[in-house]
C-alpha cells in the first residue's frame, strides 16, 4: 500500500503517519510544500525510533507525483466524497491520498477523480477528523481487505516467554 500526503502542515501528524507506515510496510509519499522540515523534532518525536524505517519519497508538486506513478490507482480521502471508505475495493499497489490539515485535497483534483473519492462517516456539523487518525482508519481497512499481508496477527503475554519476561518492544 501507499499513503500520499498532499501538502501536510503539522509535523506531529506526519510523524505519527510515518510510524504507522513503518509498522505496516506502507510507503509514504509527501507532496510539497510541507509546512515543516522533516528534520524537525516534532516529526521525529511523533515517529519515535520508527522514522528511520519509513520508506518515503518527496515530490515537488502533484504533477511530479503523477508523472512518477503513471496509471496508479489513487483513492482520495475527503469530506466532500459521496462514497464511504469501506465501499472501496483496495488493491495491494493502491495509493490513498489525504490533503493538508487546513483544507484537504484541492477541489479541482477531487473533481477530476470523483469515482475514487472516499470519506469517513461523521455526524453532521463535524468538519473533519485528525489527519493521522484518518490515515489509520482508512489504511487499516485497506490492509484488512488484503488480509494484513506480512503482518503479525497475534501476540503473546509475558508469561509465555522463558523466564516470564516480556521481549523488549513487544508491548
PyMOL commands that set and color helices and strands:
alter all, ss='L'
color gray80, all
select helices_A, chain A and resi 11-24+41-53+62-68+85-87+107-112+114-116+131-145+158-160+162-164
alter helices_A, ss='H'
color red, helices_A
select strands_A, chain A and resi 2-6+27-31+56-59+74-77+83-84+95-98+117-119
alter strands_A, ss='S'
color yellow, strands_A
deselect
rebuild
show_as cartoon
